Each structure stands twice: as C-alpha cells, then as structure tokens.
Amino acid sequence: MADLQFLDAGDGQRLAYRKRDGRGPTLVFLPGYASDMEGSKAVALDAFAAKQGLDLLRFDYSGTGASEGVFEGGTLARWLDDALLVIDRLTDGPIIVLGSSMGGWIGLHLALRMPTRVTALVGIAAAPDFTEWAFPQHLKDRMSAGETLRRQLPDGSAQVTTAGFWRSGQEMQLLGSELAIDCPVRLIHGDCDDVVPVEIAFRLKDRLRSRDVQVTVIKGGGHRLSEPHEIDAFLRTVGALMERPQ
C-alpha cells in the first residue's frame, strides 16, 4: 500500500492522500459521503493498480478519514475544491475519475471543470443531486431553516447532514439540463440500491452529452457494491478504460 502523506490545503489544514506511481492516465478515486480512501473499493483499486503498474491517487476530503478539519464544516463545494487541489498539485496529464456515490457527483463537476484532463469517468452508485431527490419536502424545510439533520438511511447506516452541506448541494445540482461532458462514462449501479435508486443512473445517462455512455446494472446489488463480484465488475471496467487509446 502506498504511504500515507499530507498536502497543505492552504487554510491551516492538511489533506491526507496516498499516491501510487505507474503508467497513466492517473486514476483518481473519489470517496462517497462520510467515507474515505480506505474503503473496500478504494483498497481493491489500489491492489489492482499495484498489480497492473498503474498511476493512482486517492485522498480524504477535509474533515473525513485521515484529513484534518471538522466533518460538519464540509460542503459539496468545499470537497470539490479539495479534489481540484489534489489533482492540480499531485497529478499531471490525463486522468480517469472514479467516483463512489457522492464522489460520482463531484466527479461530474470535475469533468465539467477539466474537460481536457478528464479522459473518462466511472460512477459507482453515483448520487448526483441527492440533496434534492433524497429529501422529502418536510426535511428540506428543516434544512432550509438551518437545522442539522440526523437520520438513518434504508441500508441501516446513519447520516448527519448539515444545513451548509445541503444548501451547497442545492446550488450544485446537475440533472436539470444537458451535461456538457463528452468523455467516455461508465455507470455501475445495483438494482437493489435503496439509498440511490437505479433510476438515477438512467436519468444521468440521458443528461450526458457524451455518446459513449454505458450503464452496468448488477442484479441484487445494494448501495455499497462491495461484494467480490461487484468489485470485480468495477475493476474490469477500469481495466477496459485503461486499454483505450488516450
């Protein structure tokens, strides 16, 4: 496993990352909400990159994992800025962005911001706009009033959502219009995902301008997609993208 290192974010905080050097394009893994770079998919990707001799960057958003900061101070905009910073400081040339859940949302914003560098995008149970479709109106009203919301998700996990994060998400919605993303996009989703409905993957597919978009639906797959055959599907997708002419 690559060594744990830290990058000064310029605000008195440091972002934790692990960088594996190899052949490019650089794979950039984006964790989901309240997750980190030591999750099962990220660790499996690291082992895959080591075996194949690939360049890989994974990191923790501010306030999560080994990074400094307070989780409750995080917003979607702040974590997008974290991703832009580590990519700018730690990578050169083309990248392939791999986003899990909320990381898929951030990955879409990266592809829009960096069209000449993002050569492909993989969304694993990608969750764009979840501050909109995952919150009924009575919870939106509480968020709008500045309340921090604590609730249990259908998969049994607990989630804390601050008003700041929710407002940031509402300002960064993507699914309401065409997305000017032209690179290859691969969306992997479980048909039993009770956190991010599989319909979101198909809505996203229809919004992408790219003509090279594939949706892989895993039968019986939940939100985490961390079973061996599910991770294998993810790694096969990454391997196929790496073999494409850049």
Secondary structure, DSSP 8 states (H G I E B T S, - for coil): ---EEEEE-SSS-EEEEEEE--EEEEEEEE--TT--TTSHHHHHHHHHHHHHTEEEEEE--TTSTTS-S-GGG--HHHHHHHHHHHHHHH--S-EEEEEETHHHHHHHHHHHH-TTTEEEEEEES--TTHHHHTS-HHHHHHHHTT--EEEE-TTS-EEEE-HHHHHHHHHT--TTS-B---S-EEEEEETT-SSS-HHHHHHHHHHB--S-EEEEEETT--SS--SHHHHHHHHHHHHHHHTS--
